[in-house]
Amino acid sequence: MTDDELRDAFLDALWLERGASDNTLAAYRRDLVHWQRWLIEREASLLTATPECFERFLDDRQTSGYQARSDARLTSSLRRFYRWALLEGRLERDPLSEAISPRVRPDLPSTLDETEVERLLAAPDVSTPLGLRDRAMLEVLYACGLRVSELVMLRIDSVNQRQGVLRVIGKGETERLVPMGEEALDWLERYLRQGRSELMSDISRAPLFPGRGDGFMTRQTFWHRIKRHAVSASITSPLSPHTLRHAFATHLLNHGAHLRVVQELLGHRDLSTTQIYTHVAQARLEAIHAQHHPRG
């Protein structure tokens, strides 16, 4: 089996066993191809790589300007590949078994304060069907703490208006029910009454928030919409596609929500993933203290 065939077999297994998303599979593929190319230049392969090879590989990446966070992610990808190869009996020794992952200080996610969120939500022109759609999307995104990929893939049957909840399909095809809250539900119902039918030639189609041709909107399209509305709202804080998701989690914790509840709402499998938001909340409290306390 060639290296390319071995890599593809691993990616197939990752999809079958873990339900990995297309984005996750693409990231693993990029990392493995990068490692493969480095090995080929040194007349080595995925299965003949040694611990010394990997050390030199990381040294070369550091010299080329790669950051520790990028190296840590790539190391994680390669570890999973070699663990799989061991279990499949493709090699006898894991070349990364003794490798030390680069230490990475977690970055605090970019977020918005509550005033900035209100300005962003109010930015779309709701007198137009597109603006009404965007307002409903922003409200649902913030109220439910969704990933943008989860938001754009919502179907019309994902909504239970009577109970005020969304059925969300998250990473690994896991399903969770998320309450919307009155404000988001009001805007969603208004959009369904007045906006969706104006944007679709066939309202029986599945997408809750359609893009072009009655199909599902892409993540990139909605990200461009967010940036446009942020400019209209005079928001200069750094933005990312997950900014409102981060704001959702941080604001819940600031108002006393339990970390376990936030974990469930975000759809995190591991509580440690959610704990980053306690650092965000703490950083916000420290900033307020420094600004307003006489001895801050």
TORDO-116768 format. One record per residue: residue number from 0; x, y, z of N, C-alpha, C, O in turn. Coordinates in steps of 0.2 Angstrom, whole numbers, plus 5000, padded with zeros to 4 digits. Layout:
NUM|X|Y|Z|X|Y|Z|X|Y|Z|X|Y|Z;
...
***
This chain:
0|5004|4994|5000|5000|5000|5000|5004|5006|5000|5009|5007|5004;
1|5003|5011|4995|5007|5017|4995|5005|5022|5001|5000|5021|5004;
2|5009|5027|5002|5008|5032|5007|5001|5035|5006|4997|5036|5010;
3|5000|5037|4999|4994|5040|4998|4988|5036|4999|4983|5038|5002;
4|4988|5029|4998|4983|5024|4999|4982|5023|5007|4976|5023|5009;
5|4987|5023|5010|4987|5023|5018|4984|5029|5021|4979|5028|5025;
6|4986|5035|5018|4983|5041|5021|4975|5041|5020|4971|5043|5024;
7|4973|5039|5014|4966|5039|5012|4962|5034|5016|4956|5035|5018;
8|4965|5028|5017|4962|5023|5021|4961|5026|5028|4956|5024|5031;
9|4966|5029|5031|4965|5032|5038|4959|5037|5038|4955|5037|5042;
10|4959|5042|5033|4953|5047|5032|4947|5043|5032|4942|5046|5035;
11|4946|5038|5028|4940|5034|5027|4938|5031|5034|4932|5032|5036;
12|4943|5029|5038|4941|5026|5044|4939|5031|5049|4934|5030|5053;
13|4942|5037|5049|4940|5043|5053|4933|5045|5052|4929|5047|5056;
14|4931|5045|5045|4924|5047|5043|4919|5042|5046|4914|5043|5048;
15|4921|5035|5045|4916|5030|5046|4916|5029|5054|4910|5028|5056;
16|4921|5029|5058|4921|5028|5065|4919|5034|5069|4916|5033|5074;
17|4921|5040|5067|4920|5046|5071|4915|5051|5068|4913|5055|5071;
18|4913|5049|5062|4908|5054|5059|4912|5061|5058|4908|5066|5059;
19|4918|5061|5056|4922|5067|5056|4919|5072|5050|4917|5069|5045;
20|4918|5078|5051|4916|5083|5046|4920|5083|5040|4926|5082|5041;
21|4918|5086|5035|4922|5088|5029|4928|5092|5031|4934|5091|5028;
22|4927|5097|5035|4932|5102|5037|4937|5098|5041|4943|5100|5040;
23|4935|5094|5046|4940|5090|5050|4944|5086|5045|4950|5085|5046;
24|4941|5082|5041|4945|5078|5036|4950|5082|5032|4955|5079|5030;
25|4948|5088|5029|4952|5092|5025|4958|5094|5029|4964|5094|5027;
26|4957|5095|5036|4963|5098|5040|4968|5092|5041|4974|5093|5041;
27|4965|5086|5042|4969|5080|5043|4973|5079|5037|4979|5077|5037;
28|4970|5079|5031|4973|5078|5025|4979|5083|5023|4984|5081|5021;
29|4978|5089|5025|4983|5094|5024|4989|5093|5028|4995|5093|5026;
30|4988|5091|5035|4993|5089|5039|4997|5083|5037|5004|5084|5037;
31|4994|5078|5035|4997|5072|5032|5001|5073|5026|5007|5071|5025;
32|4998|5077|5021|5002|5079|5015|5008|5083|5016|5013|5082|5013;
33|5008|5087|5021|5013|5092|5023|5019|5087|5025|5025|5088|5023;
34|5017|5083|5030|5022|5078|5033|5025|5073|5027|5031|5072|5027;
35|5021|5071|5023|5023|5066|5017|5028|5070|5013|5033|5067|5011;
36|5026|5076|5011|5031|5080|5006|5038|5081|5010|5043|5080|5006;
37|5038|5082|5016|5044|5083|5019|5048|5077|5019|5054|5077|5018;
38|5045|5071|5021|5048|5064|5021|5051|5062|5014|5056|5060|5013;
39|5047|5064|5009|5049|5062|5002|5055|5065|5000|5059|5062|4997;
40|5056|5072|5002|5062|5075|5000|5068|5072|5004|5074|5074|5002;
41|5067|5068|5009|5072|5065|5012|5072|5058|5011|5075|5054|5015;
42|5069|5056|5006|5069|5049|5004|5066|5044|5010|5069|5039|5011;
43|5061|5046|5013|5058|5043|5018|5050|5042|5017|5048|5045|5012;
44|5047|5039|5021|5039|5038|5020|5036|5038|5026|5039|5038|5032;
45|5029|5038|5026|5025|5038|5032|5027|5032|5037|5027|5033|5043;
46|5028|5026|5034|5030|5020|5038|5037|5019|5040|5039|5015|5044;
47|5042|5023|5037|5049|5023|5038|5051|5029|5042|5057|5029|5044;
48|5047|5033|5044|5049|5039|5048|5051|5037|5055|5049|5032|5058;
49|5056|5041|5057|5059|5039|5064|5057|5045|5069|5056|5051|5066;
50|5058|5044|5075|5057|5050|5080|5062|5056|5078|5060|5061|5079;
51|5068|5054|5076|5073|5059|5074|5070|5063|5068|5071|5069|5067;
52|5067|5060|5063|5064|5063|5058|5059|5068|5060|5059|5074|5058;
53|5055|5066|5065|5050|5071|5067|5053|5077|5071|5050|5083|5070;
54|5058|5076|5074|5061|5081|5078|5064|5086|5073|5063|5092|5074;
55|5067|5084|5068|5070|5088|5062|5064|5092|5059|5065|5098|5057;
56|5059|5088|5058|5053|5091|5054|5050|5097|5058|5049|5103|5055;
57|5049|5097|5065|5047|5102|5069|5052|5108|5069|5050|5114|5069;
58|5059|5106|5069|5064|5111|5069|5063|5115|5062|5064|5121|5062;
59|5062|5112|5057|5062|5115|5050|5056|5120|5050|5056|5125|5047;
60|5050|5117|5053|5044|5121|5053|5045|5128|5057|5043|5133|5055;
61|5049|5127|5063|5050|5133|5067|5054|5138|5063|5053|5144|5064;
62|5059|5135|5060|5064|5140|5056|5060|5143|5050|5061|5149|5049;
63|5055|5140|5048|5051|5143|5042|5045|5148|5045|5042|5151|5041;
64|5045|5148|5052|5040|5153|5055|5034|5151|5057|5029|5155|5059;
65|5033|5144|5057|5026|5141|5059|5026|5142|5067|5031|5142|5071;
66|5020|5144|5069|5018|5145|5076|5017|5139|5080|5016|5133|5077;
67|5018|5139|5087|5018|5133|5091|5011|5130|5090|5010|5124|5091;
68|5005|5134|5090|4999|5132|5089|4998|5128|5083|4994|5122|5083;
69|5001|5130|5077|5000|5126|5071|5004|5119|5072|5001|5114|5070;
70|5010|5120|5075|5014|5113|5076|5010|5109|5081|5010|5102|5080;
71|5006|5111|5086|5003|5107|5091|4997|5104|5087|4996|5098|5088;
72|4993|5107|5083|4988|5104|5079|4990|5099|5074|4987|5093|5074;
73|4996|5100|5071|4998|5095|5066|5001|5089|5070|5000|5083|5068;
74|5004|5090|5076|5006|5084|5080|5001|5080|5082|5001|5074|5082;
75|4995|5083|5084|4989|5079|5086|4986|5075|5080|4984|5070|5081;
76|4986|5078|5074|4984|5075|5068|4989|5068|5067|4986|5063|5065;
77|4995|5069|5067|5000|5064|5066|4999|5058|5071|5000|5053|5070;
78|4998|5061|5077|4998|5056|5083|4992|5051|5081|4992|5045|5082;
79|4986|5054|5079|4980|5050|5078|4981|5045|5072|4979|5039|5072;
80|4985|5048|5067|4986|5043|5061|4991|5037|5063|4989|5032|5061;
81|4996|5039|5067|5000|5033|5069|4997|5028|5074|4999|5022|5074;
82|4993|5031|5078|4989|5026|5083|4985|5021|5079|4985|5015|5080;
83|4982|5024|5074|4977|5020|5069|4982|5015|5065|4980|5009|5065;
84|4988|5017|5063|4992|5013|5059|4994|5007|5063|4995|5002|5061;
85|4996|5009|5070|4998|5003|5074|4992|4998|5075|4994|4992|5075;
86|4986|5001|5076|4981|4996|5077|4979|4992|5071|4977|4986|5072;
87|4981|4995|5065|4979|4991|5059|4985|4986|5057|4985|4983|5052;
88|4990|4987|5061|4996|4982|5060|5001|4984|5055|5004|4980|5052;
89|5000|4991|5053|5004|4993|5047|5012|4995|5049|5016|4995|5045;
90|5013|4996|5056|5020|4997|5058|5020|4995|5065|5015|4993|5069;
91|5026|4994|5067|5028|4991|5074|5029|4996|5079|5029|4995|5085;
92|5031|5002|5077|5033|5007|5082|5031|5014|5080|5031|5016|5074;
93|5028|5018|5084|5025|5024|5083|5031|5029|5083|5034|5030|5088;
94|5033|5033|5078|5038|5037|5078|5037|5044|5082|5041|5048|5083;
95|5030|5045|5084|5029|5050|5088|5028|5048|5095|5025|5052|5099;
96|5029|5042|5097|5027|5040|5104|5031|5044|5109|5028|5044|5115;
97|5037|5046|5108|5041|5050|5113|5041|5057|5111|5044|5061|5115;
98|5037|5059|5106|5038|5066|5104|5034|5070|5110|5029|5068|5112;
99|5036|5076|5111|5033|5081|5116|5029|5086|5112|5032|5090|5108;
100|5023|5087|5113|5019|5092|5109|5021|5099|5111|5022|5100|5117;
101|5021|5103|5106|5023|5110|5108|5018|5113|5113|5012|5112|5112;
102|5021|5117|5118|5016|5119|5123|5013|5126|5120|5016|5130|5118;
103|5006|5126|5121|5003|5132|5118|4999|5135|5123|4995|5131|5127;
104|4999|5141|5124|4995|5145|5129|4989|5146|5125|4989|5150|5120;
105|4983|5144|5128|4977|5145|5125|4975|5153|5124|4975|5156|5128;
106|4973|5154|5118|4971|5161|5116|4964|5162|5119|4960|5158|5118;
107|4962|5168|5122|4955|5169|5124|4952|5171|5117|4954|5175|5113;
108|4946|5168|5116|4942|5169|5110|4940|5176|5110|4938|5179|5115;
109|4940|5179|5104|4937|5185|5103|4930|5185|5104|4926|5181|5102;
110|4927|5191|5107|4920|5191|5109|4918|5198|5109|4922|5203|5107;
111|4912|5199|5110|4909|5206|5110|4905|5207|5117|4903|5203|5120;
112|4905|5214|5119|4901|5215|5125|4894|5215|5123|4892|5215|5117;
113|4890|5216|5128|4883|5215|5127|4880|5221|5122|4876|5220|5118;
114|4883|5227|5123|4881|5233|5119|4883|5232|5112|4879|5234|5108;
115|4889|5229|5111|4891|5228|5104|4886|5223|5101|4885|5223|5095;
116|4885|5218|5104|4880|5213|5102|4874|5216|5100|4871|5214|5094;
117|4871|5220|5104|4864|5223|5102|4865|5227|5096|4860|5227|5092;
118|4871|5231|5095|4871|5235|5089|4872|5230|5083|4869|5232|5078;
119|4875|5225|5083|4876|5220|5078|4869|5217|5076|4868|5217|5070;
120|4866|5215|5081|4859|5212|5079|4854|5217|5076|4850|5215|5072;
121|4855|5223|5078|4851|5228|5075|4853|5231|5068|4849|5235|5065;
122|4859|5229|5066|4861|5232|5060|4858|5230|5053|4857|5235|5049;
123|4855|5224|5052|4852|5223|5046|4845|5227|5045|4842|5229|5050;
124|4844|5229|5039|4838|5232|5037|4832|5228|5036|4831|5224|5031;
125|4828|5227|5041|4823|5222|5042|4817|5224|5037|4812|5221|5037;
126|4817|5230|5034|4812|5231|5029|4813|5227|5023|4808|5228|5018;
127|4818|5224|5022|4819|5220|5016|4819|5212|5018|4821|5211|5024;
128|4817|5208|5013|4818|5201|5015|4825|5198|5017|4825|5194|5022;
129|4830|5201|5013|4837|5199|5015|4839|5201|5022|4842|5197|5026;
130|4837|5207|5024|4838|5210|5030|4835|5206|5036|4837|5205|5041;
131|4828|5204|5034|4824|5201|5039|4827|5194|5040|4828|5191|5046;
132|4830|5191|5035|4833|5184|5036|4839|5185|5040|4841|5181|5044;
133|4843|5190|5038|4850|5191|5042|4849|5192|5049|4852|5190|5054;
134|4843|5196|5051|4842|5198|5058|4840|5191|5062|4842|5190|5067;
135|4836|5187|5058|4834|5181|5061|4840|5177|5063|4840|5173|5068;
136|4844|5176|5058|4850|5172|5058|4855|5174|5064|4857|5170|5068;
137|4856|5181|5064|4860|5184|5070|4857|5182|5077|4860|5180|5081;
138|4850|5183|5077|4847|5182|5083|4847|5175|5086|4849|5173|5091;
139|4846|5170|5081|4847|5163|5082|4854|5161|5084|4855|5157|5089;
140|4858|5164|5080|4865|5162|5082|4868|5164|5089|4871|5160|5092;
141|4866|5170|5091|4868|5173|5097|4863|5169|5103|4866|5168|5108;
142|4857|5168|5102|4853|5166|5107|4854|5158|5108|4853|5156|5114;
143|4857|5155|5103|4858|5148|5104|4865|5146|5104|4867|5140|5106;
144|4870|5150|5103|4877|5149|5103|4879|5144|5098|4883|5139|5099;
145|4876|5144|5092|4877|5139|5087|4884|5140|5084|4887|5146|5084;
146|4887|5135|5081|4892|5136|5076|4889|5139|5070|4883|5137|5068;
147|4893|5143|5066|4890|5145|5059|4888|5139|5055|4883|5140|5051;
148|4892|5134|5055|4891|5128|5051|4884|5125|5053|4880|5122|5048;
149|4883|5125|5059|4876|5122|5062|4870|5127|5060|4865|5125|5058;
150|4871|5133|5060|4866|5138|5058|4864|5138|5051|4858|5137|5049;
151|4869|5138|5046|4867|5138|5039|4864|5131|5037|4861|5131|5032;
152|4865|5126|5041|4863|5119|5039|4856|5118|5042|4853|5112|5042;
153|4853|5123|5046|4846|5122|5049|4841|5121|5043|4841|5124|5038;
154|4837|5116|5045|4831|5114|5040|4825|5117|5043|4824|5119|5049;
155|4820|5118|5039|4814|5121|5041|4810|5117|5046|4807|5119|5051;
156|4812|5110|5046|4809|5106|5051|4813|5105|5057|4812|5101|5062;
157|4819|5109|5058|4823|5109|5064|4820|5114|5069|4822|5113|5075;
158|4814|5117|5067|4811|5122|5072|4805|5119|5075|4801|5117|5071;
159|4805|5120|5081|4798|5118|5085|4796|5125|5088|4798|5127|5094;
160|4792|5129|5084|4790|5135|5087|4785|5135|5093|4786|5139|5097;
161|4782|5130|5094|4777|5129|5100|4781|5128|5106|4780|5132|5111;
162|4787|5124|5106|4791|5124|5111|4797|5129|5112|4800|5129|5117;
163|4798|5132|5106|4803|5137|5106|4810|5134|5106|4815|5137|5109;
164|4811|5128|5103|4818|5125|5103|4820|5124|5096|4816|5123|5091;
165|4826|5123|5095|4829|5121|5088|4832|5114|5089|4835|5112|5095;
166|4832|5109|5084|4835|5103|5084|4841|5104|5080|4841|5105|5074;
167|4847|5104|5083|4853|5105|5080|4858|5099|5079|4858|5095|5083;
168|4860|5098|5073|4865|5093|5071|4872|5096|5072|4874|5100|5068;
169|4876|5093|5077|4883|5096|5078|4888|5092|5075|4887|5088|5071;
170|4894|5092|5078|4900|5088|5076|4898|5081|5077|4895|5079|5082;
171|4901|5077|5072|4900|5070|5073|4893|5068|5072|4891|5062|5075;
172|4889|5072|5069|4881|5070|5068|4878|5070|5075|4872|5066|5075;
173|4880|5073|5080|4877|5073|5086|4871|5078|5086|4872|5083|5084;
174|4866|5076|5090|4860|5080|5090|4859|5083|5096|4859|5079|5101;
175|4857|5089|5097|4855|5092|5103|4849|5097|5102|4848|5100|5097;
176|4845|5098|5107|4839|5103|5107|4842|5109|5111|4844|5109|5117;
177|4841|5115|5108|4843|5121|5111|4837|5126|5111|4834|5127|5106;
178|4836|5129|5117|4830|5134|5118|4832|5140|5114|4838|5142|5114;
179|4828|5144|5111|4829|5150|5108|4828|5156|5112|4832|5161|5110;
180|4824|5156|5116|4822|5163|5120|4817|5167|5116|4816|5166|5110;
181|4814|5171|5119|4808|5175|5116|4810|5179|5110|4807|5179|5105;
182|4815|5183|5111|4817|5188|5106|4819|5184|5100|4817|5186|5094;
183|4823|5179|5100|4825|5175|5094|4819|5172|5091|4819|5172|5085;
184|4815|5169|5095|4809|5166|5092|4804|5171|5089|4802|5169|5083;
185|4804|5177|5092|4799|5182|5088|4802|5184|5082|4798|5184|5077;
186|4809|5185|5081|4812|5187|5075|4811|5181|5070|4810|5182|5064;
187|4812|5175|5072|4812|5169|5068|4805|5169|5065|4804|5167|5059;
188|4800|5169|5069|4793|5169|5067|4791|5174|5062|4788|5173|5057;
189|4794|5180|5063|4792|5186|5059|4796|5184|5052|4793|5186|5047;
190|4802|5182|5052|4805|5180|5046|4801|5175|5042|4801|5175|5036;
191|4799|5170|5045|4795|5164|5042|4788|5167|5039|4786|5164|5034;
192|4785|5172|5042|4779|5175|5040|4780|5179|5034|4777|5179|5029;
193|4786|5183|5034|4786|5189|5029|4792|5188|5025|4792|5191|5019;
194|4798|5185|5027|4804|5185|5023|4805|5179|5019|4808|5179|5013;
195|4805|5173|5022|4807|5167|5018|4804|5166|5012|4807|5164|5007;
196|4797|5167|5011|4794|5165|5005|4796|5170|4999|4795|5169|4994;
197|4798|5176|5001|4801|5181|4997|4807|5179|4994|4809|5181|4988;
198|4811|5175|4997|4818|5173|4995|4818|5166|4992|4823|5164|4989;
199|4813|5162|4992|4813|5156|4989|4807|5155|4984|4802|5157|4984;
200|4809|5152|4978|4804|5150|4973|4800|5144|4975|4794|5143|4973;
201|4803|5140|4980|4799|5134|4982|4800|5133|4990|4805|5131|4992;
202|4795|5136|4993|4796|5136|5001|4795|5129|5004|4797|5128|5010;
203|4794|5124|5000|4794|5117|5003|4801|5114|5003|4802|5109|5006;
204|4806|5118|5000|4813|5116|5001|4815|5116|5008|4813|5120|5012;
205|4821|5112|5009|4823|5111|5016|4826|5117|5020|4825|5118|5026;
206|4830|5121|5016|4834|5126|5020|4830|5131|5024|4825|5134|5021;
207|4831|5132|5031|4828|5137|5034|4830|5144|5032|4826|5148|5032;
208|4836|5145|5031|4839|5151|5029|4842|5150|5022|4848|5148|5022;
209|4839|5151|5017|4841|5149|5010|4847|5154|5008|4847|5160|5009;
210|4851|5151|5004|4856|5155|5000|4853|5156|4993|4847|5157|4992;
211|4858|5155|4988|4855|5156|4981|4852|5150|4979|4854|5144|4981;
212|4847|5151|4974|4844|5145|4971|4840|5140|4976|4840|5134|4975;
213|4838|5143|4982|4834|5139|4987|4838|5134|4990|4836|5130|4994;
214|4845|5134|4989|4849|5130|4993|4852|5132|4999|4850|5138|5001;
215|4856|5128|5003|4858|5130|5009|4864|5135|5008|4868|5135|5003;
216|4864|5140|5012|4869|5145|5012|4876|5143|5014|4876|5138|5018;
217|4881|5145|5011|4888|5143|5014|4890|5147|5020|4888|5152|5021;
218|4895|5144|5024|4897|5147|5029|4901|5154|5027|4900|5159|5031;
219|4904|5153|5022|4908|5159|5019|4903|5165|5018|4905|5171|5019;
220|4898|5163|5014|4893|5169|5013|4890|5172|5019|4890|5178|5019;
221|4888|5168|5024|4886|5171|5030|4891|5175|5034|4890|5180|5037;
222|4897|5173|5034|4903|5176|5037|4904|5183|5034|4905|5188|5037;
223|4903|5184|5027|4903|5190|5023|4897|5195|5026|4898|5201|5026;
224|4892|5192|5027|4886|5196|5029|4887|5198|5036|4886|5204|5037;
225|4890|5194|5040|4892|5197|5047|4896|5203|5047|4895|5208|5050;
226|4902|5202|5043|4907|5207|5042|4903|5214|5040|4905|5219|5042;
227|4899|5213|5035|4896|5219|5032|4891|5222|5038|4891|5228|5038;
228|4888|5218|5041|4883|5221|5047|4888|5224|5052|4886|5229|5055;
229|4893|5221|5054|4898|5224|5059|4900|5231|5057|4901|5235|5061;
230|4902|5232|5050|4904|5239|5048|4898|5244|5049|4899|5249|5051;
231|4892|5242|5047|4886|5246|5048|4885|5248|5055|4883|5253|5057;
232|4887|5243|5060|4886|5244|5067|4892|5248|5070|4892|5249|5077;
233|4897|5250|5066|4903|5253|5069|4906|5249|5074|4909|5251|5079;
234|4907|5242|5073|4910|5238|5078|4917|5237|5075|4918|5235|5070;
235|4922|5239|5079|4929|5238|5078|4933|5233|5081|4939|5231|5080;
236|4929|5229|5086|4932|5223|5089|4934|5218|5084|4930|5217|5079;
237|4939|5214|5085|4941|5208|5081|4935|5204|5080|4932|5202|5086;
238|4933|5201|5074|4928|5197|5073|4930|5190|5070|4935|5190|5067;
239|4927|5185|5072|4928|5178|5069|4921|5175|5068|4916|5178|5070;
240|4921|5170|5064|4914|5167|5062|4911|5164|5069|4905|5164|5069;
241|4915|5163|5074|4912|5161|5080|4911|5166|5086|4910|5165|5091;
242|4912|5173|5084|4911|5178|5089|4905|5178|5093|4905|5179|5099;
243|4899|5177|5089|4893|5177|5093|4892|5171|5097|4889|5171|5102;
244|4895|5165|5095|4895|5159|5099|4899|5160|5106|4897|5159|5111;
245|4905|5164|5105|4909|5165|5111|4905|5170|5115|4905|5170|5121;
246|4902|5175|5112|4898|5180|5116|4893|5177|5120|4892|5178|5126;
247|4889|5172|5117|4884|5168|5120|4886|5165|5126|4883|5166|5132;
248|4892|5161|5126|4895|5157|5131|4897|5162|5137|4896|5161|5143;
249|4901|5167|5135|4903|5172|5140|4898|5176|5144|4898|5176|5150;
250|4893|5178|5140|4888|5182|5143|4883|5177|5148|4881|5180|5153;
251|4882|5171|5146|4879|5167|5150|4883|5166|5157|4880|5166|5162;
252|4889|5165|5157|4893|5164|5163|4893|5170|5167|4893|5170|5173;
253|4894|5176|5163|4894|5182|5167|4887|5183|5171|4887|5186|5176;
254|4882|5180|5168|4876|5181|5172|4874|5175|5176|4868|5174|5179;
255|4879|5171|5178|4878|5166|5183|4876|5159|5181|4875|5155|5185;
256|4876|5158|5174|4875|5151|5172|4880|5146|5174|4886|5148|5174;
257|4878|5140|5175|4883|5134|5177|4887|5132|5171|4884|5132|5165;
258|4893|5130|5172|4897|5128|5166|4895|5122|5163|4895|5122|5157;
259|4892|5118|5167|4889|5112|5163|4883|5113|5159|4883|5110|5154;
260|4879|5118|5161|4874|5120|5156|4876|5123|5150|4874|5121|5145;
261|4881|5127|5150|4884|5130|5144|4887|5125|5140|4887|5125|5134;
262|4890|5120|5143|4893|5114|5139|4888|5111|5135|4889|5110|5129;
263|4882|5110|5138|4877|5106|5135|4874|5110|5129|4873|5108|5124;
264|4873|5117|5130|4870|5121|5125|4875|5122|5119|4873|5122|5114;
265|4882|5122|5121|4887|5123|5115|4888|5116|5111|4890|5116|5106;
266|4886|5111|5115|4887|5104|5111|4894|5102|5112|4896|5098|5108;
267|4898|5104|5117|4904|5101|5119|4904|5095|5122|4900|5093|5126;
268|4908|5090|5119|4909|5083|5122|4913|5084|5129|4911|5080|5134;
269|4918|5088|5129|4922|5088|5135|4922|5095|5138|4922|5100|5135;
270|4921|5095|5145|4920|5101|5149|4926|5105|5148|4926|5111|5149;
271|4932|5102|5147|4938|5107|5147|4938|5111|5141|4941|5117|5141;
272|4934|5109|5135|4933|5114|5130|4929|5120|5132|4931|5125|5129;
273|4925|5119|5136|4920|5125|5138|4924|5129|5143|4922|5135|5144;
274|4929|5126|5147|4932|5130|5152|4936|5136|5150|4937|5141|5154;
275|4937|5137|5143|4941|5143|5141|4936|5149|5142|4939|5154|5143;
276|4930|5148|5142|4925|5154|5143|4925|5156|5150|4924|5162|5152;
277|4927|5152|5155|4928|5155|5162|4934|5160|5162|4934|5164|5166;
278|4939|5158|5158|4945|5163|5158|4943|5170|5154|4945|5175|5156;
279|4938|5169|5149|4936|5175|5146|4932|5179|5151|4933|5185|5152;
280|4927|5176|5155|4923|5180|5160|4928|5183|5165|4927|5188|5167;
281|4933|5179|5167|4937|5181|5172|4941|5187|5170|4942|5192|5173;
282|4943|5187|5163|4947|5193|5161|4943|5199|5160|4945|5204|5161;
283|4936|5198|5159|4932|5204|5158|4931|5207|5165|4931|5213|5166;
284|4930|5203|5171|4929|5205|5177|4936|5209|5180|4935|5214|5183;
285|4941|5206|5178|4948|5210|5180|4948|5216|5176|4950|5221|5179;
286|4946|5217|5170|4946|5223|5166|4941|5228|5169|4943|5234|5170;
287|4935|5226|5171|4931|5231|5175|4934|5233|5181|4933|5239|5183;
288|4937|5228|5185|4939|5230|5191|4945|5235|5191|4945|5240|5194;
289|4949|5234|5186|4955|5239|5184|4952|5246|5182|4956|5251|5184;
290|4947|5246|5179|4944|5252|5176|4941|5256|5181|4941|5262|5182;
291|4937|5253|5186|4932|5256|5190|4934|5256|5198|4932|5260|5202;
292|4939|5252|5200|4941|5251|5207|4946|5257|5208|4950|5258|5204;
293|4945|5260|5214|4950|5266|5215|4957|5263|5216|4962|5267|5215;
294|4958|5257|5218|4965|5254|5218|4966|5249|5212|4970|5245|5213;
295|4962|5250|5207|4963|5245|5202|4969|5246|5198|4971|5242|5193;
***
